[in-house]
Each structure stands twice: as C-alpha cells, then as structure tokens.
C-alpha cells in the first residue's frame, strides 16, 4: 500500500510520515524532493524553476514507486506537495493504474498557520538560503490552498492543525491500519 501525504508547504507532511513510520513496522519512506535534487544536478531547469515541471522528475518518481513496491511489500509513505492536477494524475493515477493501492491524503491547514510554521522552520543551516526557501514556500501558499478544490475523488482530508499523533491515528483509521499499530 502507498500513502501519499499531500498538502501545502508547512502543513506537516514530513512530520506525519515520521509518526506513521514509527507506528508501521517495515514501512518505507520515499521523498520525491530528494529525486528533485538529483534531477536539478543532471538536467537543465525548466523555465518555471520548479523541478516538478520536468517530465523526467515525474517519470523517476513513478519508476521509484514501482521499483520499491516490486521489491518491498510493506507500506510506502510518500510526503510530497503535488498540486498541479495533471501531475497528480500522472504520478498517483499512474501508480493506481499499475495496480497499486494508493491512499491520497491532504493535510488541511489555514494560510495564517502555514505562514507562521514556514517562518519558524529551519530547513538548512545557512540562514540566507533558509530565508530564500521560506520566501519561496510562503509564495506558494495560495497556489497550494487553491489546489484543495481540485483534489481527486477519495482523497482523505485531515486537519493538519491537530497534534501529529491525533492526525496519524485518524489516518490509520481511515486506511484501516489502526489494528497494525
């Protein structure tokens, strides 16, 4: 099974996935952001500057999912903001079309909470670089929140303002994994 945790930057995707990994023995985590870092080093950037706009990144994510699932039967946890409907369909829909059971999750968090979280997060040690990342993530808030209206049918929407343990429990109940904790 694949649990794709989606939502705006600062919603708590990685934190939730870390909590889920602790509760689900044998679960693996695939962070497509890491594949984006590799792609940035190999191919020219798209005009937008967003590696998600590169077909090679989307292909790699889908290929990585397929390969991991072929060699590992446990739950695969994927924390990644993916708000372009066509890309969501290409990747998540592609995994479903390949026969993978996918639970798509959206962490719902108000804009003001996202802004506060983003401004207090330290993602890298270099302050100037961290400030640039925070500015970019803050600039994406409205685009990400707008995407909520276009989520695929069956998306599990959870309140990302709740404590992570509570969100994890709610998610595990939704996907019927609570008994495995």
N, C-alpha and C positions, 0 to 999 in steps of 0.2 A: 504494500500500500504506500501511496505517496500522499503526504500532507504538505500542500503548498501554502505557506503563510504569506499573504499579501497585505498591503496597506501602505499608507504614506510613510515617507521617511520620518523616523522618530516615533512610529506607532508602537514599537516594542516587538517587532518580528523576531529579531535575533534572541532577545531575552526569552520570549515564549518558546522558541525552538530549543534553547538551552534547558529550559524547565522540562520540556517534553522528552528530550534526550535522557535526562535523569530518570524519568518515570517509565521509559520504554526501553528495557534492556535490548541491546542489539541494534537499536535504531542508528542510522547513519545520517549525517548532515551534508548536503550539497549546497554550497553557497555560490550561486551563479555570478555573484560580484567578483569572486576570485577568477572565474573564467574570463570575465570582462577585463581584469587586469592583464591576463595573458594576451588577450586579443589586442589590447592597446599597445602592447610591445611588438606585435607582429605585423599588423595591417594598418594602413593609413586611417585616421579618424574620419568619421562621416562629417558632412557639413554641420550637423547639429552638435557635434562633440559628444553625443550620447552613444556609448557602445551598443546599447540595445537596438539602435537603428542599423546595425551591421548584421546582415543575414548570417555571416559566419558565426557570430556570437549565439544567435538563436539556434543555429544548427548544432553548435557544440553543446549547448545546454540540453537539447533533446537527445543528442548522442550520448552524453554523460548519463542522463537519466536511464536510457535504455541499457547501457552497459552495466551500470550499478545494479539495476534491477535484474539483469540476466545473471549476475554473479552473487547477488545478495537477496535473500528472501525477506529480510526484516523491513521495518518501516523506514522510508526515506523521507527526511524532513528537509524542506526547501524554503528558506526565508528569503524572499525577494520581492521588492516593489516591481510590479508589472502592470502598468495602467493603460497601455495602448491596446485597445480591444483586439486588433488584428494580431498583435504579438502574443497576447494571452491565449488566443485561439490557436495560433501556430504551435506554441510550446505546450501548454496544458492540454489543449484539444488534441495535439499530436500524441501526447502520452496516453490519453484516453483512447484514441483511435488505434493505438498499438496494443490495447487490451489492459492497460494499467488502471487499477482502481485509484482514482485521484480525488482527494478532498481538497477543494479550493476554499481557503479561509481568508476573510477580510477583517482586519483589526480596525475598528471604527474609533477614531479619536478626533475631537474638535480641533479646529485650526489653532486656537489660542494655546491649547495644551501642547500641540506639536511644536509651535514656536518656542515655547518655554523649554521643552525637552531638547530640541535641537541646539538651542543656545547654551545649554549646560553640558552637553555631551562632549567628551574628548575622544576623538576617533584616531588621531595621530599625535605624536609627541611634539611636532613642530607647530608652535602657535599660529604662525601666519598661514600655514597650509590648513590647519584646523579651521581657522576663520573663513577661508575660501570654501571649504567643504560645507560649513554651516550656512554660509550665504547661498550656495547653490541649492542645498536641501530646503532651506526656507523658501527660496523662489519657486520650488516645485509643489508647495503645499496645495495651492488652489487647483492645479492640474490633477494632482492625486485625489483630492476630495471630489472633484467633478467625475472622476472615473467610477466612483461608487454607484452612480446611476446606470452604469453600463456593465455591471458585473454579470457573469454568466449565471443562468438558472442553476439553482442548487448550491450556490455559494453560501458558506456558513459565515454569518456576520456576528462578530463578537465585540463586546465593549472593551476596547483597549485601555480604558482608563481604570479598570479594575485591577487589583493586585494580580501579579502574574500567576500565582498558584490557583487563584479562582478562575482565571481565563483558561488555564491548562485543563483544569477539571471540567469546565464547561465544554471545551473542545473534545476531550476524550469521551465524554458522554455522547456528544453529537456523532462521533465516528465509532461509537460502541467499543472503545478500547479501555474504558474505565476498569473493567474487570481484570485487565492485564497489569495494572499498576502494581 
